[in-house]
């Protein structure tokens, strides 16, 4: 029984260490400069077709970045069970309405997770002179998205869109678990897709 309690305690401490590392990474990201393409990761489109606040903030951050560096934008996200269309389509429409030319937007509407988002974006950008990409997602999600981009051979920088304070614990807690999954896939080669 004592051994079980020690293992549980060590697991909790390790998990809290991962969350602490994540908070540190989010707060020490270098400024985003000199990028050739922008990759925006999707979030929920509501059943009525409106964008979630989280997705709106990501797209607004991407638009601001596009205004600084007029470059290609890749929008990523498939259609979830309660979504009326693929996230990428709604994201494209939002950016076009803000003034981004439709021909400047590439769509990945087949990815259901961050690893697929980054992999599909990298494929779409092949041969397009995009050596350095700007990843745009929520702040807590950005460090892992950038790590996945580097795994795909992209030179990545990033911008983290803000999140609502009341979801801080939930978002960082879940993202801590996602980092553990990421390391298990990367270093132990476990098929946890």
C-alpha positions in Angstrom: 0.0 0.0 0.0 2.8 2.4 0.8 4.4 1.7 -2.6 1.2 2.6 -4.3 0.9 5.8 -2.4 4.5 6.7 -3.2 3.9 6.0 -6.9 0.7 8.1 -6.9 2.5 11.0 -5.2 5.4 10.8 -7.6 3.0 10.8 -10.5 1.2 13.9 -9.2 4.5 15.7 -8.6 5.7 14.8 -12.1 2.4 16.0 -13.6 2.5 19.3 -11.8 6.1 19.7 -13.0 4.9 19.3 -16.6 2.2 21.9 -16.1 4.8 24.2 -14.5 7.1 23.7 -17.5 4.2 24.6 -19.8 3.5 27.8 -17.9 7.2 28.7 -18.1 7.3 28.0 -21.9 4.2 30.1 -22.5 5.7 33.0 -20.7 9.2 32.9 -22.2 8.3 32.6 -25.9 10.4 34.8 -28.2 8.7 37.5 -30.2 7.3 36.3 -33.6 9.3 37.8 -36.4 10.3 37.0 -40.0 7.9 34.4 -41.1 6.9 33.2 -44.6 3.6 31.6 -43.8 1.0 31.6 -41.0 -0.6 28.3 -39.8 -3.8 28.8 -37.8 -5.0 25.9 -35.7 -8.8 25.4 -35.5 -11.2 25.5 -32.6 -14.9 25.0 -32.2 -17.5 26.3 -34.7 -20.8 26.4 -32.9 -23.9 24.5 -34.3 -25.4 27.8 -35.5 -22.3 28.4 -37.6 -20.8 31.2 -35.5 -17.2 30.9 -34.3 -16.3 30.2 -30.7 -14.6 33.0 -28.9 -11.4 31.0 -28.8 -11.4 30.6 -32.6 -12.2 34.2 -33.1 -9.2 35.3 -31.0 -7.0 32.9 -32.9 -8.1 34.3 -36.3 -7.8 37.9 -35.1 -4.2 37.2 -34.0 -3.5 35.6 -37.4 -5.0 38.6 -39.2 -2.8 41.0 -37.2 0.2 38.8 -38.1 -0.8 38.8 -41.8 -1.0 42.6 -41.8 2.6 42.7 -40.7 3.8 40.0 -43.2 1.6 39.7 -46.2 2.0 35.9 -46.7 0.2 32.6 -47.2 -2.2 31.5 -44.4 -3.0 27.9 -43.8 -6.2 27.3 -41.8 -6.6 23.9 -40.2 -9.5 22.0 -38.9 -12.0 19.3 -39.9 -15.7 19.1 -39.2 -16.6 18.0 -35.7 -19.7 16.1 -34.8 -21.7 19.3 -33.8 -20.2 21.6 -36.4 -22.2 22.6 -39.5 -19.0 22.8 -41.7 -15.3 22.1 -41.4 -13.5 24.6 -39.1 -11.1 25.5 -42.0 -14.0 26.6 -44.2 -15.4 28.9 -41.5 -11.9 30.2 -40.7 -11.3 31.0 -44.4 -14.6 32.9 -44.6 -13.8 34.9 -41.5 -10.4 36.0 -42.8 -11.7 36.8 -46.3 -14.4 39.0 -44.7 -11.6 40.8 -42.8 -9.8 41.5 -46.1 -7.4 38.6 -46.7 -7.5 37.6 -50.4 -8.9 34.1 -50.8 -6.0 33.1 -52.9 -3.7 33.7 -50.0 -5.5 31.1 -47.9 -4.8 27.3 -48.0 -7.2 25.0 -46.3 -6.6 21.8 -44.4 -10.1 20.5 -43.7 -9.2 16.9 -42.9 -7.3 17.2 -39.6 -8.8 16.3 -36.2 -5.9 16.9 -33.9 -2.8 19.1 -33.5 -0.4 16.5 -34.9 -2.5 16.2 -38.1 -3.0 20.0 -38.3 0.8 20.5 -38.4 1.5 17.6 -40.7 -1.1 18.6 -43.2 0.0 22.3 -43.1 3.6 21.2 -43.8 2.4 19.2 -46.8 0.4 22.2 -48.1 3.4 24.5 -47.8 5.9 22.2 -49.6 7.3 24.0 -52.6 5.9 27.3 -51.7 9.0 29.1 -50.3 7.8 29.0 -46.8 11.0 28.4 -44.8 9.7 29.9 -41.5 6.2 29.5 -40.3 4.2 31.4 -37.7 1.9 29.1 -35.7 -1.2 30.8 -34.3 -3.2 29.0 -31.6 -4.2 29.6 -28.0 -1.4 30.5 -25.7 -1.4 27.3 -23.6 -1.4 25.2 -26.8 1.4 27.1 -28.6 4.6 25.4 -27.2 3.4 21.9 -28.2 2.2 23.0 -31.6 5.6 24.6 -32.2 7.4 21.4 -31.0 5.2 19.4 -33.5 6.1 21.8 -36.3 9.8 21.3 -35.6 9.2 17.6 -35.7 7.8 18.0 -39.2 10.9 20.0 -40.3 9.4 23.4 -40.1 11.3 26.4 -38.6 8.5 27.6 -36.4 7.8 30.7 -34.3 4.4 31.5 -32.8 1.7 33.8 -31.4 -0.5 32.6 -28.7 -4.0 34.0 -28.6 -5.3 34.8 -25.2 -7.8 32.5 -23.4 -10.5 33.2 -20.8 -9.1 33.2 -17.2 -11.9 31.0 -16.0 -10.6 28.2 -18.3 -7.0 28.5 -17.3 -6.9 25.5 -15.0 -8.8 23.3 -17.4 -6.8 24.3 -20.4 -3.4 24.0 -18.8 -4.3 20.8 -17.0 -5.4 19.1 -20.2 -2.4 20.5 -22.1 -0.1 19.0 -19.5 -1.6 15.6 -20.3 -1.2 16.3 -24.0 2.5 16.9 -23.4 2.9 13.5 -21.7 1.1 11.9 -24.7 3.4 13.8 -27.1 6.6 12.6 -25.3 5.2 9.0 -25.3 4.6 9.2 -29.0 7.9 10.8 -29.8 10.3 8.9 -27.6 8.5 5.6 -26.9 6.9 5.4 -30.4 3.6 4.5 -28.8 0.6 4.5 -31.3 -1.5 7.0 -29.3 -3.1 8.8 -32.3 
